[in-house]
């Protein structure tokens, strides 16, 4: 394993555009035309190619590109004991587009034993070398809790967990189990993906999504506590970071607003080693909320968009990095796209060639700045 660990000066969030034969294989498996073993063989082959490309691009992190998932978050949630896959009447409502309809429901006590993502990680781990660190991306505990109370989901959740504190404790314990199992499999870099914070920045969107009026301060403190509970007792050499954005589906977005409403709680109190933050357009606001970042914590500036093939102006990005350095020391800053290239298997509206051009620009800029 590479002697350094995340975040890296030039980095990426984790998901990559799915090759067409991955999409076809997943559709064929869903229709019963191929076996699970056939699907796994195709996934393994494409992930192997992706990791080789990540290394060839000069990056120090390798991931499976989330090639085994249909969603960035739900597939992981379905892997817990006590949680099942359901389909709702509608999806999430993004700007101008509705997502597919998948969701989760509780079917029993939640626990994390034998989570399939541990085996997924082991496949990536075998490709780690002296220049790379294998990373596992998973949705944050708060994201799971939010999904359990998304619109009508809450009725089923309360049937199984009338005691909210027991629900919080069981979710945290399930995550601690998975984190422990990933660590024992050799994982030293875990990334919590967490849209809840980005959506808190847009109170109107959040209330519509959850079908409830909320005091954001109260619920943000609950989500903070849950995430931190899941991190209790983690090994000192396990780096855990978190990625915050406002939705990323087929090049569309869900919510808007700067980080100010949640900055003091999130940046000041979440017990992670670094934050991957969306800053690719005006919806993300300015850098002033970064004043709440404690000294020594890393901030990965998501200044290049994964939603568009258009390459950013290098000088403009460098200028924005130095603007951010007014609030966080330059040595604690890094650079990445604002999100992954395919948070769901549909992917964003760019080609694989354009995806790699974005990452080449990230690296080129970072090497000039640092």
N, C-alpha and C positions, 0 to 999 in steps of 0.2 A: 504494500500500500504506500502511496505517496506520503511523504513525511509531514506535509501540511494537510489541513483539513478545511472544510467549507466554513464560511463562504470564500470563494476564490476571486481574485481581481477581475477576471472575466468568467462569467458563470452563465448557467441557464436554469430554467425553472423545472424542467423535467420531462414534459410530454412532447412528442414529435408526431409529425404527420404520419398517418398509417399508410403503408404501402397497399396497393390495390389487392394484392393476393391475401393480405391479412383481412381486409374487409370482406372479400369473397369467402374466405375460409370461415370466418365467424358467421356469415349468413348461411353458408352451407351446413355448418354444425347446428345452428338454430333450427334449420329445416330438416335435420336428420339425414342429410346426404353424406356426411363424413362423421367419423368417430371423434371422441374427445382426444384420443391419442393422435389422430391425424391432425387435428387443430393444433395441438401442442407442438408437434413436429414442425409445422409451418411457422408458428410463433417463435420457436427456438431459432430457426434459421434466420428469420428477419431480425430478431433481436441481436443475434451475432453480427449481422451486417451493420446494424445501427451502431453498436458499440465500436466496431472498427472505424466507422465514419466519425464518431465522436473523438476517438483517439487521433485520427488523421487530421481533424480540425484543430488539434492542439489543446484540447480542453483537459482539465485535471479531474473532472467528474464524469462518471459513466452511469447511465440509467437504462432501464428497459424501454424507455420512451412511453411507458404505460400501454404497450402494445397488447397486453392481455386483458385490457379493460375496455368497457363501453363508455364508462364515465370516470372522471377523475376522482370521484368520491364514493359513489354508490356501491361499486364492486367491492371496495374495501369493507364498507359497512355490511354488505351481505355476507361477508366472510366471518362475522362474529356469530357465536352461538346465541340463539334467542332473537335473531333478527332475520326477517325474510324479505324477499323481493316482491314488491307489489307494483301495479301500474295504476296511476291516477287518471282522472278524466281529462286532465290537461297537464302540460309541462310547466316549466318556469317561463315567465313572460319577460323576454329580453327586449331590447330596443328594436322594434320592428320584426321580431321573430319569436315564435314559441318553440321551446325545446321538446325533445321526446319526453315521455310521460313516466319514466321510472321513478320509484321512491322506495321507502322502507317501512316496515311495520314490525312491532315487537310480537314475538310468538312464545316467549318464555324468558327466564332469567338471562340477562346479558353476561357473556364471559368471552375470553379471548383465546382459549386453548386451541391449538391445531389450526391456526389461521393460515389459509393458503398462500398469503403474501410472503410468508417466511420462505417457502419453497421457491417462490418467484425470485426472491432476493438471492438465494443461493446460486441460482443460475447466473445472475449478473456478477456475483462475487468471484466466480472462477476466472473472470477476465481482468480482475484488478491486477495492477502491476506497480512498478516503482514510480510511475508517473501519474497514476490515477487512483481515485477513491470511488468505491461503489456507493451510490446513494439510494435510499428507499424513500419515495414520496408517498404520504398518506394524508387523508383529510384530518383536520384537527378534531379533538373530542368535542369542542363546541359546535363544530359543523354537524356532527352526528346528533347532538342534542337538539339543535335547531331543526334538523330534518324530521325528528320524531314529533315535533309540534308544528310542522308545516301544514297550515290550513286544517283539514279534517283529521290529519294523522293524530292530533292530540287526543282525540276521544279514545282511540285504541291504546295509546301510550298510558293514559290515566287508568285504563282498565287493568293493565298489568302492573303499573307502578303508581298507585295513588300517593305514595310517599316520595316526594320529589328528591329528598336528600338521599334516599336509597338508590334512586335512578342515577344521580350524579356519582355516587360512590361506586356503583357497579360499572358505569361507563369508564371511570378513571381506572378501576382495577383491571378491566378488560384491556385497556390500552397499555397498562404497565406489563401485563402478561405478554402482549405482542412485542413491546419494546424489549423486554427481557429475552424473548425467543429470537428476535432479530439480532440482538447483541451477541448471543451465544452462537449465532450463525455467521458471525464475523462482521456485522454491520457496525460502522462507526460514524455514519452520517444519515440522519433522519430529518426529513422536511415535513412539517405540518402545513398543509394547504388549508387556508382559512378565509373563506369569503364573508364570514359573519361580520368581521370588523369593517371590511369595505362597505358592506350593506348598512351597517350602523351609521355610516357617513351620510346616508340618504334615508332619513326617517320615514318619508312617505312610501318609498319602495319597501322598506322592511315591514311596515305595518300591513301593507297589501299582501306581501308574501306570506306572512305568518297569520294573517286574518285576525289581528289583535292590536289594540292600542297599547303602547309600551312607554315606559320611562327608560330611556336608553341607558342611563347611568346604572340603574339597578340591574338590568339584565346583562350589561357589559361586565359588571363586577362578578356576576354568577359565571359567565363564560370564562372570564379570567381565572377564577378559582378552579373551575373544572379543568382547564388546560394545565394549570400548575399542579393540580392533584395527580394528573396523569404522568407528570414529569418527576414526581417524588421518588427518590432513591435511585435515580439513573446513574450509571457509572460515570466517573469523572472524565474518561476519555471518549465518551459518546457525545458527539456534537449534534445538537438539535436546533434547527432553525425553523422559521415560519415564513410562509409566503402569503401576502395579503393583496387581493385585487377585488374588482367590482364586477366580476363576471366575464366569461370568455367563452363564447359559443358561436361557431361559424362566423367569426369576425364581428360578432355583435357584443353588446354589453348590457348589464342589468341595472346598475346604479351609478350615481354620480355624487361628488362631494369630496372636499379635502379631508385630511386626517385629523383636523383639530378636535372634533367632538370626542375622539377616542384616544388621542395621542398620549395623554398623561397616563391613562390606565394601561394601554397596550404597550407602549414603548418603555414606560417607566417601571412596569410591574410584572410583565410576562417573563418567565424564567427560561428564556431561550438564548442562544448564543448569537443570533443575528436575525435580521428581518429582510426579506425580499419584497420590495415595495413597488407598486404600480405608480409610475410617474410619466406615462407616455403621451398624455394630452391634458387639456385644460380640465377634464373631469376630475383629475386627481388633486387639484389645488396646488398650492405652493409648498416650499420646503420648510416653512416656519415651524410646523409641528415637530420637526426633527429636533427641536431644542429640548425635548423631553427624553431623548435617547441617553441612557447612562454612559459615562465614559468607558470606552473599551469595547462596547457592543458594536458589531458590524452591521452596516446598512448596505444592501445591494440595491442600487438605483435602477429600476426598470424603465430606462429612458428610451429604449427602442421598442417599437410595437411589434408584436407577433400577429397582429390582426391585418396587416397590410404588407404587400411586397415592396412598397416604395422604401428605398434606403434613406435613412436619416442623414442630414448634413453633419459631417464629422465635427466641424468647428462649433456648430450649434450645440451638439451633445457635450463637447468638452466645456463649453461655457456654462452649461447647466450643472455639470459636475462641480465646477468651482463655486457656483451659487450655493449648492448643497453644502459645500465645505465651510460655509459661514456658520453652519449649525452643528455639523459633525466633522471632526478632523479628517483631512483628506486620507490619512493612513487607515482610517476605519471605514472608508467607502469602497465599494466595488461596483461593477456594472453588469447588467444582464438585460434581456428582453423583459417586458413587464409581466409576461405570463408564458405558459407553454404554447406550443403551436397547435395542439389538438387536445384541449381539455376533455373533449368527448370525441368519440371515434369519427364523427363527421369531419372534424378538422377545420382549420381556418382557411380563408380564401387566398392561398398562395401555393406555389409549387414547392416540391422538395428542394429544387435548385435555389429558389428564392429564400427558403428557410435557412439553408447553409450560408447563403450570402449575408443574411442578417447576423448569423453567429460569427462569420469572418469579420464583419464590421465591429461587432462588440469587442472581439479580441484585439483588433487593430487599434481601436480607440483606447482601450485599457492599457495597452503596452506604451502608447504615447504619453498617457497621463501619469502612469506609475512606473 
